[in-house]
Amino acid sequence: MSKENISSTSSRLAVLTSHLSAVVMASENEAAVAAVPSDSPTIFDKIINKEIPSKVVYEDDKVLAFRDIDPQAPTHILIIPKVKDGLTGLSKAEERHCEILGRLLYTAKLVAKQEGLEDGFRIVINDGPNGGHFSHPRPPPRRTTNELAPGLR
């Protein structure tokens, strides 16, 4: 798979995506992505298994944090659980997932400190098809006020 295809596909895949939901598909590519069985390895599974290279910034036995291949800000890192355990989206979380959800947030704090973000950072969790298909903490993207509103000073 080419880097371009990986980039295109990764923008539609998520660590904890709900596959095969009743969603109107905007394109054949989105339909193909949604048709992949939920037990098939995702791009993130391949990153965890070191089948696809990534720029890892933090790793332990439960989580992996790595730089986004298509960063939307100077600091753009994804943090994913190494084992899904049925956690296919934040809206699907059960009480048994509390430990890993807490671990993901704590890892965001560790990574932010490691990245020198003492002045603050954002964590974004998009959940489900209408939330951008991502449901993993993302500290940041980070932008200054001037970067958020160029020309407004």
MDAnalysis code that builds the backbone (N, CA, C; Angstrom):
import MDAnalysis as mda
import numpy as np

u = mda.Universe.empty(459, n_residues=153, atom_resindex=np.repeat(np.arange(153), 3), trajectory=True)
u.add_TopologyAttr("name", ["N", "CA", "C"] * 153)
u.add_TopologyAttr("resid", np.arange(1, 154))
u.add_TopologyAttr("resname", ["MET", "SER", "LYS", "GLU", "ASN", "ILE", "SER", "SER", "THR", "SER", "SER", "ARG", "LEU", "ALA", "VAL", "LEU", "THR", "SER", "HIS", "LEU", "SER", "ALA", "VAL", "VAL", "MET", "ALA", "SER", "GLU", "ASN", "GLU", "ALA", "ALA", "VAL", "ALA", "ALA", "VAL", "PRO", "SER", "ASP", "SER", "PRO", "THR", "ILE", "PHE", "ASP", "LYS", "ILE", "ILE", "ASN", "LYS", "GLU", "ILE", "PRO", "SER", "LYS", "VAL", "VAL", "TYR", "GLU", "ASP", "ASP", "LYS", "VAL", "LEU", "ALA", "PHE", "ARG", "ASP", "ILE", "ASP", "PRO", "GLN", "ALA", "PRO", "THR", "HIS", "ILE", "LEU", "ILE", "ILE", "PRO", "LYS", "VAL", "LYS", "ASP", "GLY", "LEU", "THR", "GLY", "LEU", "SER", "LYS", "ALA", "GLU", "GLU", "ARG", "HIS", "CYS", "GLU", "ILE", "LEU", "GLY", "ARG", "LEU", "LEU", "TYR", "THR", "ALA", "LYS", "LEU", "VAL", "ALA", "LYS", "GLN", "GLU", "GLY", "LEU", "GLU", "ASP", "GLY", "PHE", "ARG", "ILE", "VAL", "ILE", "ASN", "ASP", "GLY", "PRO", "ASN", "GLY", "GLY", "HIS", "PHE", "SER", "HIS", "PRO", "ARG", "PRO", "PRO", "PRO", "ARG", "ARG", "THR", "THR", "ASN", "GLU", "LEU", "ALA", "PRO", "GLY", "LEU", "ARG"])
u.atoms.positions = np.array([
    [0.848, -1.169, 0.000],
    [0.000, 0.000, 0.000],
    [0.894, 1.233, 0.000],
    [0.606, 2.187, -0.864],
    [1.444, 3.380, -0.955],
    [1.188, 4.310, 0.216],
    [2.152, 5.220, 0.440],
    [2.014, 6.196, 1.526],
    [0.762, 7.036, 1.319],
    [0.463, 7.364, 0.046],
    [-0.730, 8.155, -0.260],
    [-1.996, 7.400, 0.129],
    [-2.049, 6.101, -0.195],
    [-3.214, 5.291, 0.165],
    [-3.344, 5.147, 1.670],
    [-2.216, 4.966, 2.359],
    [-2.249, 4.852, 3.817],
    [-2.777, 6.140, 4.412],
    [-2.302, 7.275, 3.917],
    [-2.751, 8.573, 4.424],
    [-4.241, 8.754, 4.188],
    [-4.702, 8.427, 2.975],
    [-6.113, 8.571, 2.639],
    [-6.967, 7.643, 3.496],
    [-6.534, 6.399, 3.618],
    [-7.289, 5.432, 4.407],
    [-7.275, 5.799, 5.879],
    [-6.120, 6.236, 6.385],
    [-6.030, 6.531, 7.812],
    [-6.920, 7.690, 8.204],
    [-7.224, 8.583, 7.245],
    [-8.103, 9.691, 7.590],
    [-9.531, 9.213, 7.804],
    [-9.836, 8.013, 7.366],
    [-11.191, 7.492, 7.524],
    [-11.270, 6.365, 8.552],
    [-10.128, 5.850, 8.949],
    [-10.119, 4.773, 9.936],
    [-9.907, 5.343, 11.320],
    [-10.230, 4.598, 12.298],
    [-10.002, 5.024, 13.672],
    [-9.585, 3.827, 14.501],
    [-8.968, 4.132, 15.620],
    [-8.544, 3.082, 16.525],
    [-9.750, 2.306, 17.008],
    [-10.763, 3.016, 17.384],
    [-11.932, 2.409, 18.006],
    [-13.180, 2.723, 17.183],
    [-13.179, 2.334, 15.947],
    [-14.256, 2.678, 15.038],
    [-15.381, 1.649, 15.109],
    [-16.584, 2.133, 15.023],
    [-17.714, 1.225, 14.865],
    [-17.828, 0.915, 13.378],
    [-17.590, -0.338, 13.023],
    [-17.679, -0.751, 11.626],
    [-19.119, -1.155, 11.315],
    [-19.472, -1.088, 10.084],
    [-20.752, -1.589, 9.589],
    [-21.962, -1.022, 10.323],
    [-22.043, 0.284, 10.394],
    [-23.231, 0.903, 10.975],
    [-24.108, 1.414, 9.842],
    [-25.340, 1.730, 10.151],
    [-26.259, 2.214, 9.133],
    [-25.950, 3.677, 8.843],
    [-24.972, 3.884, 7.991],
    [-24.517, 5.226, 7.663],
    [-24.600, 5.401, 6.157],
    [-25.061, 6.549, 5.710],
    [-25.061, 6.849, 4.292],
    [-23.622, 7.162, 3.893],
    [-23.088, 6.442, 2.934],
    [-21.707, 6.621, 2.521],
    [-21.615, 7.721, 1.468],
    [-20.629, 8.591, 1.621],
    [-20.440, 9.696, 0.693],
    [-19.652, 9.272, -0.536],
    [-18.931, 8.159, -0.470],
    [-18.133, 7.735, -1.612],
    [-17.923, 6.229, -1.571],
    [-17.461, 5.695, -2.692],
    [-17.159, 4.266, -2.738],
    [-16.032, 3.915, -1.776],
    [-15.059, 4.810, -1.635],
    [-13.936, 4.561, -0.731],
    [-14.420, 4.427, 0.707],
    [-15.308, 5.320, 1.156],
    [-15.853, 5.230, 2.509],
    [-16.653, 3.946, 2.682],
    [-17.392, 3.553, 1.654],
    [-18.162, 2.316, 1.725],
    [-17.231, 1.114, 1.864],
    [-16.128, 1.127, 1.127],
    [-15.164, 0.030, 1.210],
    [-14.536, -0.044, 2.591],
    [-14.207, 1.097, 3.164],
    [-13.613, 1.125, 4.503],
    [-14.604, 0.581, 5.525],
    [-15.871, 0.989, 5.430],
    [-16.881, 0.545, 6.390],
    [-17.200, -0.937, 6.240],
    [-16.960, -1.505, 5.064],
    [-17.277, -2.909, 4.824],
    [-16.244, -3.865, 5.407],
    [-15.131, -3.350, 5.863],
    [-14.095, -4.208, 6.444],
    [-14.620, -4.776, 7.756],
    [-14.569, -6.089, 7.948],
    [-15.045, -6.671, 9.204],
    [-14.290, -6.099, 10.400],
    [-14.992, -5.957, 11.526],
    [-14.392, -5.329, 12.705],
    [-13.226, -6.121, 13.275],
    [-13.129, -7.411, 12.951],
    [-12.010, -8.190, 13.460],
    [-10.795, -8.143, 12.530],
    [-10.931, -7.478, 11.381],
    [-9.790, -7.315, 10.481],
    [-8.822, -6.311, 11.079],
    [-7.520, -6.509, 10.863],
    [-6.544, -5.559, 11.408],
    [-6.716, -4.172, 10.783],
    [-6.715, -3.163, 11.613],
    [-6.778, -1.784, 11.138],
    [-5.363, -1.272, 10.939],
    [-5.251, -0.096, 10.377],
    [-3.935, 0.517, 10.221],
    [-3.276, 0.693, 11.591],
    [-4.081, 0.951, 12.623],
    [-3.538, 1.138, 13.962],
    [-3.034, -0.176, 14.556],
    [-3.729, -1.272, 14.273],
    [-3.230, -2.588, 14.696],
    [-1.862, -2.841, 14.070],
    [-1.723, -2.466, 12.813],
    [-0.454, -2.669, 12.106],
    [0.644, -1.776, 12.676],
    [0.294, -0.582, 13.116],
    [1.277, 0.300, 13.764],
    [1.704, -0.303, 15.099],
    [0.745, -0.775, 15.883],
    [1.056, -1.408, 17.176],
    [1.979, -2.605, 16.978],
    [1.716, -3.401, 15.947],
    [2.510, -4.606, 15.668],
    [3.800, -4.314, 14.905],
    [4.087, -3.031, 14.688],
    [5.315, -2.595, 13.991],
    [5.369, -3.074, 12.543],
    [4.194, -3.346, 11.947],
    [4.127, -3.709, 10.534],
    [4.164, -2.464, 9.657],
    [3.760, -1.335, 10.224],
    [3.811, -0.036, 9.557],
    [4.658, 0.864, 10.440],
    [5.636, 1.560, 9.854],
    [6.484, 2.427, 10.678],
    [5.717, 3.626, 11.227],
    [6.140, 4.080, 12.388],
    [5.560, 5.280, 12.994],
    [6.634, 5.955, 13.832],
    [6.394, 7.203, 14.153],
    [7.316, 7.953, 15.009],
    [6.759, 7.922, 16.427],
    [7.138, 6.885, 17.156],
    [6.638, 6.662, 18.513],
    [7.252, 7.690, 19.458],
    [6.392, 8.322, 20.274],
    [6.879, 9.266, 21.285],
    [6.725, 8.704, 22.692],
    [5.871, 7.672, 22.847],
    [5.680, 7.025, 24.147],
    [5.070, 5.649, 23.903],
    [5.525, 4.686, 24.694],
    [4.950, 3.345, 24.610],
    [5.139, 2.642, 25.936],
    [4.091, 1.945, 26.366],
    [4.197, 1.042, 27.505],
    [3.391, -0.206, 27.160],
    [3.104, -1.037, 28.133],
    [2.406, -2.285, 27.838],
    [0.937, -2.093, 27.482],
    [0.371, -0.916, 27.746],
    [-1.060, -0.698, 27.509],
    [-1.370, 0.283, 26.380],
    [-0.493, 1.269, 26.139],
    [-0.784, 2.319, 25.158],
    [0.417, 2.599, 24.258],
    [0.115, 3.222, 23.126],
    [1.139, 3.661, 22.187],
    [0.791, 5.080, 21.755],
    [1.770, 5.983, 21.809],
    [1.584, 7.366, 21.360],
    [2.569, 7.619, 20.228],
    [2.056, 8.170, 19.127],
    [2.911, 8.410, 17.965],
    [2.442, 9.653, 17.219],
    [3.347, 10.223, 16.440],
    [3.043, 11.433, 15.682],
    [2.104, 11.102, 14.524],
    [1.132, 11.981, 14.299],
    [0.196, 11.835, 13.192],
    [0.958, 11.965, 11.874],
    [0.641, 11.124, 10.885],
    [1.341, 11.208, 9.602],
    [0.881, 12.400, 8.767],
    [-0.250, 12.982, 9.131],
    [-0.760, 14.167, 8.442],
    [-1.108, 15.213, 9.498],
    [-0.084, 15.760, 10.171],
    [-0.355, 16.662, 11.299],
    [-1.130, 17.907, 10.885],
    [-2.076, 18.278, 11.726],
    [-2.879, 19.470, 11.503],
    [-2.383, 20.644, 12.328],
    [-1.295, 20.446, 13.057],
    [-0.700, 21.475, 13.909],
    [0.747, 21.074, 14.171],
    [1.563, 21.991, 14.695],
    [2.965, 21.668, 14.970],
    [3.149, 20.455, 15.890],
    [2.266, 20.270, 16.848],
    [2.307, 19.095, 17.721],
    [0.984, 18.357, 17.556],
    [1.026, 17.170, 16.968],
    [-0.196, 16.402, 16.694],
    [0.136, 14.928, 16.915],
    [-0.303, 14.408, 18.037],
    [0.054, 13.057, 18.464],
    [-1.214, 12.251, 18.728],
    [-1.219, 11.000, 18.302],
    [-2.332, 10.098, 18.576],
    [-1.920, 9.137, 19.677],
    [-2.845, 8.854, 20.581],
    [-2.602, 7.910, 21.673],
    [-3.666, 6.826, 21.567],
    [-3.213, 5.583, 21.457],
    [-4.147, 4.486, 21.233],
    [-3.907, 3.358, 22.232],
    [-4.978, 2.638, 22.587],
    [-4.788, 1.454, 23.437],
    [-4.230, 0.315, 22.589],
    [-3.408, -0.510, 23.185],
    [-2.843, -1.642, 22.448],
    [-3.851, -2.784, 22.307],
    [-4.799, -2.869, 23.223],
    [-5.839, -3.897, 23.168],
    [-7.192, -3.191, 23.211],
    [-8.061, -3.491, 22.247],
    [-9.361, -2.815, 22.168],
    [-10.369, -3.339, 23.186],
    [-10.407, -4.632, 23.434],
    [-11.321, -5.239, 24.397],
    [-12.766, -4.778, 24.205],
    [-13.220, -4.724, 22.962],
    [-14.600, -4.349, 22.700],
    [-14.870, -2.860, 22.739],
    [-13.874, -2.060, 23.006],
    [-14.042, -0.605, 23.060],
    [-13.956, -0.070, 21.638],
    [-15.108, -0.017, 20.963],
    [-15.152, 0.393, 19.559],
    [-15.491, 1.862, 19.381],
    [-15.602, 2.580, 20.456],
    [-15.890, 4.007, 20.451],
    [-16.193, 4.431, 21.872],
    [-15.993, 5.697, 22.167],
    [-16.248, 6.165, 23.529],
    [-17.700, 5.917, 23.928],
    [-18.609, 6.057, 22.979],
    [-20.024, 5.811, 23.274],
    [-20.298, 4.340, 23.587],
    [-19.363, 3.474, 23.279],
    [-19.506, 2.040, 23.568],
    [-18.796, 1.633, 24.858],
    [-18.187, 2.588, 25.548],
    [-17.418, 2.278, 26.762],
    [-18.312, 1.660, 27.833],
    [-17.741, 0.685, 28.515],
    [-18.404, 0.047, 29.646],
    [-17.528, 0.257, 30.875],
    [-18.056, -0.068, 32.028],
    [-17.299, 0.144, 33.266],
    [-15.931, -0.536, 33.226],
    [-15.847, -1.678, 32.578],
    [-14.563, -2.389, 32.520],
    [-13.494, -1.618, 31.746],
    [-13.894, -0.603, 30.980],
    [-12.945, 0.193, 30.196],
    [-12.402, 1.403, 30.952],
    [-12.880, 1.635, 32.160],
    [-12.453, 2.825, 32.916],
    [-10.938, 2.891, 33.077],
    [-10.306, 1.769, 33.356],
    [-8.856, 1.782, 33.570],
    [-8.104, 2.229, 32.316],
    [-8.448, 1.678, 31.154],
    [-7.716, 2.054, 29.935],
    [-8.049, 3.485, 29.518],
    [-9.285, 3.921, 29.724],
    [-9.629, 5.310, 29.400],
    [-8.828, 6.275, 30.267],
    [-8.711, 5.958, 31.544],
    [-7.889, 6.777, 32.435],
    [-6.429, 6.741, 32.022],
    [-5.965, 5.565, 31.618],
    [-4.572, 5.422, 31.181],
    [-4.289, 6.275, 29.941],
    [-5.242, 6.325, 29.013],
    [-5.079, 7.148, 27.814],
    [-4.948, 8.629, 28.179],
    [-5.789, 9.096, 29.098],
    [-5.717, 10.502, 29.517],
    [-4.430, 10.793, 30.279],
    [-4.024, 9.891, 31.151],
    [-2.777, 10.081, 31.889],
    [-1.587, 10.101, 30.927],
    [-1.622, 9.247, 29.926],
    [-0.560, 9.236, 28.922],
    [-0.520, 10.557, 28.166],
    [-1.685, 11.142, 27.898],
    [-1.725, 12.454, 27.239],
    [-0.975, 13.484, 28.071],
    [-1.146, 13.435, 29.377],
    [-0.437, 14.347, 30.275],
    [1.069, 14.114, 30.211],
    [1.492, 12.851, 30.240],
    [2.920, 12.525, 30.167],
    [3.533, 13.000, 28.848],
    [2.834, 12.747, 27.758],
    [3.330, 13.138, 26.439],
    [3.388, 14.658, 26.316],
    [2.374, 15.347, 26.826],
    [2.375, 16.814, 26.769],
    [3.588, 17.375, 27.502],
    [3.891, 16.828, 28.660],
    [5.063, 17.278, 29.419],
    [6.343, 16.988, 28.638],
    [6.438, 15.792, 28.107],
    [7.603, 15.387, 27.318],
    [7.796, 16.297, 26.100],
    [6.691, 16.763, 25.516],
    [6.736, 17.621, 24.333],
    [6.932, 19.097, 24.679],
    [7.018, 19.418, 25.977],
    [7.242, 20.798, 26.394],
    [6.012, 21.681, 26.309],
    [4.861, 21.114, 26.569],
    [3.603, 21.860, 26.468],
    [3.129, 22.334, 27.835],
    [4.051, 22.885, 28.624],
    [3.717, 23.327, 29.979],
    [2.661, 24.430, 30.003],
    [2.575, 25.214, 28.920],
    [1.620, 26.318, 28.883],
    [0.207, 25.874, 28.516],
    [0.010, 24.593, 28.277],
    [-1.329, 24.077, 28.015],
    [-1.407, 23.276, 26.727],
    [-2.445, 22.475, 26.636],
    [-2.669, 21.640, 25.460],
    [-4.138, 21.258, 25.406],
    [-4.552, 20.752, 24.247],
    [-5.923, 20.287, 24.053],
    [-5.927, 18.782, 23.874],
    [-6.995, 18.161, 24.327],
    [-7.229, 16.741, 24.068],
    [-8.549, 16.658, 23.310],
    [-8.528, 15.984, 22.171],
    [-9.722, 15.871, 21.338],
    [-10.092, 14.400, 21.221],
    [-11.366, 14.098, 21.463],
    [-11.877, 12.742, 21.259],
    [-13.097, 12.863, 20.359],
    [-12.961, 12.408, 19.129],
    [-14.078, 12.384, 18.198],
    [-14.620, 10.965, 18.197],
    [-15.933, 10.821, 18.324],
    [-16.517, 9.491, 18.473],
    [-17.591, 9.249, 17.425],
    [-17.471, 8.159, 16.708],
    [-18.492, 7.742, 15.763],
    [-18.407, 8.438, 14.417],
    [-19.225, 7.993, 13.474],
    [-19.188, 8.516, 12.109],
    [-19.375, 10.032, 12.019],
    [-20.252, 10.592, 12.813],
    [-20.466, 12.036, 12.764],
    [-19.444, 12.805, 13.587],
    [-18.622, 12.100, 14.329],
    [-17.587, 12.744, 15.128],
    [-16.216, 12.663, 14.490],
    [-16.140, 12.212, 13.263],
    [-14.863, 12.160, 12.578],
    [-14.195, 10.802, 12.632],
    [-14.903, 9.776, 13.088],
    [-14.413, 8.399, 13.118],
    [-13.230, 8.170, 14.043],
    [-12.882, 9.101, 14.907],
    [-11.764, 8.896, 15.815],
    [-12.305, 8.885, 17.231],
    [-11.793, 8.017, 18.050],
    [-12.177, 8.037, 19.459],
    [-10.973, 7.681, 20.311],
    [-9.939, 8.461, 20.124],
    [-8.745, 8.312, 20.944],
    [-8.241, 9.698, 21.302],
    [-7.674, 9.840, 22.472],
    [-7.166, 11.158, 22.864],
    [-6.095, 11.631, 21.905],
    [-6.142, 12.909, 21.596],
    [-5.179, 13.498, 20.670],
    [-4.649, 14.788, 21.278],
    [-3.559, 14.758, 21.996],
    [-3.032, 16.010, 22.536],
    [-1.982, 16.557, 21.621],
    [-2.067, 17.711, 21.257],
    [-3.075, 18.637, 20.779],
    [-3.828, 18.099, 19.588],
    [-3.928, 18.679, 18.368],
    [-3.113, 19.694, 17.750],
    [-3.006, 20.960, 18.603],
    [-1.879, 21.573, 18.532],
    [-1.610, 22.755, 19.340],
    [-1.367, 23.937, 18.424],
    [-2.096, 25.007, 18.671],
    [-1.912, 26.235, 17.912],
    [-1.929, 27.404, 18.878],
    [-1.206, 28.430, 18.526],
    [-1.269, 29.652, 19.319],
    [-2.517, 30.413, 18.915],
    [-2.874, 31.424, 19.676],
    [-4.042, 32.245, 19.340],
    [-3.896, 32.832, 17.948],
    [-2.702, 33.288, 17.596],
    [-2.488, 33.859, 16.268],
    [-2.660, 32.828, 15.167],
    [-2.305, 31.578, 15.420],
    [-2.467, 30.535, 14.412],
    [-3.933, 30.157, 14.237],
    [-4.722, 30.283, 15.294],
    [-6.145, 29.953, 15.202],
    [-6.904, 30.994, 14.397],
    [-6.489, 32.243, 14.494],
    [-7.175, 33.331, 13.794],
    [-6.138, 34.235, 13.129],
    [-5.511, 33.775, 12.037],
    [-4.500, 34.599, 11.399],
    [-5.092, 35.923, 10.931],
    [-4.335, 36.960, 11.098],
    [-4.775, 38.283, 10.666],
    [-5.564, 39.041, 11.710],
    [-6.034, 38.370, 12.745],
    [-6.770, 39.048, 13.813],
    [-5.814, 39.297, 14.963],
    [-5.466, 40.546, 15.174],
    [-4.508, 40.865, 16.245],
    [-5.021, 42.008, 17.061],
])
